[in-house]
Amino acid sequence: MLIGEVARRSGVSARMLRHYESLGLVRPSGRTGSGYREYSKEDIRRIFHIESLRSLGLSLREIGRALDDPGFTPSALVGDLVRQTRERIAAETELLTRLRRIDAAEPAGWEDVLQVVALLQALGSKSADARQRAALSSVGEVPVPVEALVEAALSETEPNVAGALRWALARSGDGVPALLADGLGSPVAAVRKRAVRSLAAMPGGEATAQLRQALAHPDSVVRGYAALALGTRGVADAIPTLVDMIVEGRNDVDAADALSVLASDTATADRIATRLVDRLAHHTTEAPARGRLTQALAAVPGTTASRALVELSHDDDRAVALTATYLLQLRDAR
């Protein structure tokens, strides 16, 4: 078969076939009487083998080794190809993400594009000062896309930078709470904590709705930050979690403060007092927890809390009784 026919059937150009020949990859088995190259079935089979290996990303030199070296083993080479392909995909994915974020910023001109690129680079800087400046300047005429801010907030370990990122996110508009809520599903505890702290700093109903859902999260740290934030927002659904925090001694002072904010009306105050008393009476509640629960009653107004303190002033646990007596004296002095 002549070179033109081979090129037509194989899809490999005549020029490339000549290049293969110059490299010694494939040599026509014969020549016609006029001196034209003539390829045998075996030659054509080798051409298809070459093209198949090229499709895997092998160089022509590697293909020559693979086809001509009897001792060639493909496992190492294929392993290298897998690694190189993963690196290439990672690089391309990073580039695609950056381009999408620039597009999301809706730049009006190249100056805006360059500004967004500079901010994105600063957010990824090794310098904490540079990252903090980028966060604080991200709420400008050409803001950084919220996806980039969320990613930075979920990975930031330096407290001052993290605070600046939470500040920026709180001013970044709709859609941020949902992105932060995705971080609550991370397998990394530190990422979940950053996500819920960022949600707690977000204003608005969308953030409140996500925090409500976080009350059922299996991570107690997530539940705790969500409950504290909801308590300051007047959401009574946080009461059970806040009481649990007092029992367990996790941010118990902050939890008691949040309960005092929620106890602004008589019905809610009585509900909180009843919950605290129920936990005090539970047989599994240990002495330190009973002391914390008694102290928490101090900030709860109303007759239910007062009656509970009167009963506790006669408690068998002397520390609880003394605490309750002291708290009653304070209430009487008001």
C-alpha positions in Angstrom: 0.0 0.0 0.0 1.4 3.4 -1.0 1.8 6.3 1.4 -1.2 8.2 0.2 -3.5 5.3 0.8 -2.0 4.6 4.2 -2.5 8.2 5.2 -6.1 8.1 4.1 -6.9 4.9 5.9 -4.9 5.6 9.1 -5.7 9.3 9.5 -2.0 10.0 9.8 -0.7 12.5 7.3 2.0 11.6 4.8 4.2 14.2 6.3 3.9 12.6 9.7 4.5 9.1 8.3 7.8 10.4 6.8 8.6 11.9 10.2 8.0 8.5 11.8 10.3 7.0 9.2 13.1 9.5 9.9 12.9 8.6 13.6 13.0 4.9 12.9 9.5 4.3 14.3 8.1 2.7 11.2 9.9 1.8 8.0 8.1 0.8 4.8 8.8 -2.8 4.1 9.5 -2.2 0.4 9.6 0.2 -2.6 7.8 0.1 -5.8 9.7 -0.1 -9.1 9.4 3.7 -9.3 10.9 4.0 -5.8 7.7 4.9 -3.9 7.3 3.7 -0.3 5.2 0.6 0.0 3.7 -0.4 3.4 2.8 -3.9 4.4 0.0 -5.0 6.7 2.5 -5.3 9.5 3.7 -1.8 8.9 0.2 -0.4 9.0 -0.5 -2.4 12.2 2.6 -0.7 13.7 1.3 2.7 12.7 -1.9 2.1 14.5 0.1 1.0 17.6 2.0 4.2 17.4 -1.1 6.3 17.3 -2.7 4.3 20.2 0.3 5.0 22.4 0.4 8.7 21.4 -3.2 8.9 22.6 -2.0 7.9 26.0 0.4 10.8 26.1 3.6 9.0 25.4 6.4 10.8 23.5 7.6 9.4 20.3 10.9 8.4 22.0 8.9 6.5 24.6 6.8 4.9 21.9 10.0 3.6 20.2 11.2 2.0 23.4 7.8 0.5 24.1 7.6 -1.1 20.6 11.2 -2.2 20.1 12.6 -3.0 23.6 11.7 -6.7 24.4 12.4 -6.0 28.1 10.2 -2.9 28.3 7.7 -3.0 31.1 4.8 -0.4 30.9 3.9 -0.2 34.6 6.4 2.5 35.5 5.8 4.5 32.4 2.0 4.4 32.9 2.4 5.4 36.5 4.4 8.5 35.4 1.7 9.3 32.9 -1.0 9.0 35.6 1.0 11.4 37.8 1.7 13.9 35.0 -2.0 13.8 33.9 -3.2 14.5 37.5 -0.8 17.4 37.8 -1.9 18.8 34.4 -5.6 18.5 35.4 -5.0 20.1 38.7 -3.2 23.1 37.0 -6.0 23.4 34.4 -8.7 23.2 37.2 -6.9 25.9 39.1 -6.8 28.1 36.0 -10.5 27.4 35.2 -11.4 28.4 38.8 -9.5 31.6 38.6 -11.1 32.5 35.3 -14.5 31.8 36.6 -13.9 34.0 39.6 -12.7 36.9 37.4 -15.7 36.5 35.2 -18.0 36.5 38.3 -16.6 39.9 39.3 -17.9 41.3 36.0 -14.9 43.5 35.3 -15.6 46.5 33.1 -12.1 46.6 31.6 -8.6 45.2 31.8 -7.8 47.4 34.8 -10.6 45.7 36.7 -9.3 42.3 35.6 -5.8 43.1 36.8 -7.2 44.3 40.1 -9.1 41.1 40.7 -6.1 39.0 39.8 -4.0 41.0 42.2 -6.5 40.5 45.0 -6.8 36.8 44.3 -3.0 36.4 44.4 -2.8 38.4 47.7 -5.5 36.1 49.3 -3.2 33.2 48.5 0.0 35.0 49.7 2.2 33.4 52.4 2.2 36.8 54.1 -0.6 37.2 56.7 -0.4 41.0 56.3 -0.9 40.7 52.6 -3.9 38.3 53.1 -5.4 40.7 55.6 -5.0 43.7 53.4 -6.6 41.8 50.5 -9.6 40.8 52.7 -10.2 44.4 53.9 -9.9 45.8 50.4 -12.1 43.1 48.8 -15.3 45.1 49.4 -14.6 47.8 46.8 -15.7 48.9 43.4 -14.4 45.6 41.9 -15.0 43.1 44.8 -13.4 39.7 45.0 -15.8 36.9 44.0 -17.5 35.4 47.1 -16.3 31.9 46.2 -12.7 33.1 46.6 -13.4 34.8 50.0 -15.2 31.7 51.3 -12.4 29.4 50.3 -9.9 31.8 52.0 -12.0 32.0 55.1 -12.3 28.2 55.4 -8.6 27.7 55.1 -7.3 30.7 57.1 -5.4 29.8 60.4 -4.2 33.3 61.4 -6.9 34.9 63.7 -6.6 38.5 62.5 -6.8 37.5 58.9 -9.7 35.2 59.7 -11.5 38.1 61.4 -10.9 40.3 58.4 -12.3 37.6 56.0 -15.4 37.2 58.2 -15.9 41.0 58.0 -15.6 40.9 54.3 -18.0 38.0 53.9 -20.6 39.7 56.0 -20.6 42.5 53.5 -20.6 40.4 50.4 -24.3 40.0 49.8 -26.6 37.0 49.1 -25.3 33.5 48.4 -22.5 33.5 51.0 -24.4 31.6 53.7 -25.1 28.6 51.4 -21.4 28.5 50.4 -20.3 28.6 54.0 -22.9 25.9 54.9 -21.1 23.6 52.5 -18.1 23.9 54.7 -20.0 22.4 57.6 -19.9 19.1 55.7 -16.1 19.1 55.6 -14.4 16.0 57.1 -11.9 18.4 58.8 -13.0 19.7 62.2 -11.1 23.0 61.8 -12.8 23.8 58.5 -16.2 23.1 60.1 -15.4 25.5 62.9 -14.3 28.2 60.5 -17.5 27.7 58.5 -19.9 28.1 61.5 -18.0 31.0 62.9 -18.2 32.8 59.5 -21.9 32.0 59.4 -22.4 33.4 62.9 -20.9 36.7 61.7 -23.3 36.9 58.7 -26.4 39.0 59.0 -29.8 38.2 57.6 -32.4 35.5 57.4 -30.4 33.3 55.1 -27.6 32.9 57.6 -30.1 32.4 60.4 -31.7 29.6 58.5 -28.4 27.9 58.0 -27.5 28.3 61.7 -30.9 26.7 62.6 -30.0 23.7 60.6 -26.6 23.6 62.2 -28.2 22.9 65.6 -28.7 19.3 64.4 -25.1 18.9 63.3 -23.2 15.9 64.7 -20.2 18.1 65.6 -20.8 19.7 69.1 -18.5 22.6 68.2 -20.7 23.5 65.2 -23.9 23.1 67.3 -22.3 25.4 70.0 -21.3 28.2 67.8 -24.7 28.1 66.0 -26.6 28.1 69.3 -24.6 31.1 70.6 -25.2 33.1 67.4 -28.9 32.2 67.4 -29.3 33.1 71.0 -28.1 36.7 70.3 -30.6 36.8 67.4 -33.5 35.8 69.7 -34.1 32.4 68.2 -35.5 30.2 71.0 -34.7 27.0 69.1 -31.2 27.4 70.5 -32.3 26.9 74.1 -31.7 23.1 74.3 -28.3 23.3 72.9 -27.3 26.2 75.1 -28.4 24.3 78.2 -26.4 21.3 77.0 -23.4 23.5 76.7 -23.8 24.6 80.3 -24.1 21.0 81.5 -21.0 20.0 79.5 -19.0 23.1 80.5 -18.4 24.1 76.9 -18.4 27.9 76.6 -20.9 27.8 79.5 -20.6 31.4 80.4 -21.3 32.5 76.9 -24.2 30.0 76.8 -25.7 31.5 80.0 -25.4 35.0 78.5 -27.2 33.9 75.4 -30.0 32.4 77.5 -30.3 35.7 79.4 -30.8 37.5 76.0 -33.5 35.0 75.0 -35.3 35.4 78.4 -36.7 38.7 77.4 -40.3 37.7 77.7 -42.1 35.8 80.4 -43.0 32.7 78.4 -39.5 32.2 77.1 -37.9 32.9 80.5 -40.2 30.3 82.1 -39.3 27.8 79.3 -35.6 28.4 79.9 -35.9 28.1 83.7 -37.9 24.9 83.3 -35.3 23.4 81.1 -32.5 24.3 83.5 -34.4 22.9 86.5 -35.1 19.6 84.6 -31.4 19.2 84.0 -30.7 19.9 87.6 -33.1 17.2 88.7 -31.7 14.6 86.3 -29.9 11.8 88.1 -27.0 11.8 85.6 -26.2 15.5 86.1 -22.9 15.7 88.1 -22.1 18.2 90.8 -20.0 20.7 88.7 -22.8 20.8 86.1 -25.4 21.4 88.8 -23.4 24.3 90.0 -23.2 25.8 86.5 -26.9 25.3 86.0 -27.7 27.0 89.3 -25.6 30.0 88.3 -27.3 30.2 84.9 -30.7 30.7 86.7 -29.4 34.0 88.0 -29.9 35.7 84.7 -33.3 34.3 84.0 -36.1 36.6 85.2 -39.5 35.4 86.4 -41.2 33.4 89.1 -40.2 30.0 87.7 -36.5 30.8 88.1 -37.1 32.3 91.5 -39.0 29.3 92.9 -36.3 27.0 91.5 -33.6 29.0 93.4 -35.7 28.9 96.6 -35.8 25.1 96.4 -32.1 24.9 95.5 -31.2 26.9 98.6 -32.1 23.8 100.5 -30.3 21.4 98.2 -28.3 18.5 99.6 -25.3 19.8 97.7 -24.0 22.5 99.9 -22.2 24.3 97.1 -25.5 24.5 95.1 -27.4 25.6 98.2 -25.0 28.4 99.0 -25.0 29.6 95.4 -28.8 29.6 95.2 -29.0 31.5 98.5 -26.6 34.1 97.3 -28.4 34.5 94.0 -31.7 34.9 95.8 -30.2 37.7 97.9 -29.1 39.4 94.7 -32.6 39.1 93.2 -34.2 40.5 96.4 -31.8 43.5 96.3 -32.9 44.5 92.8 
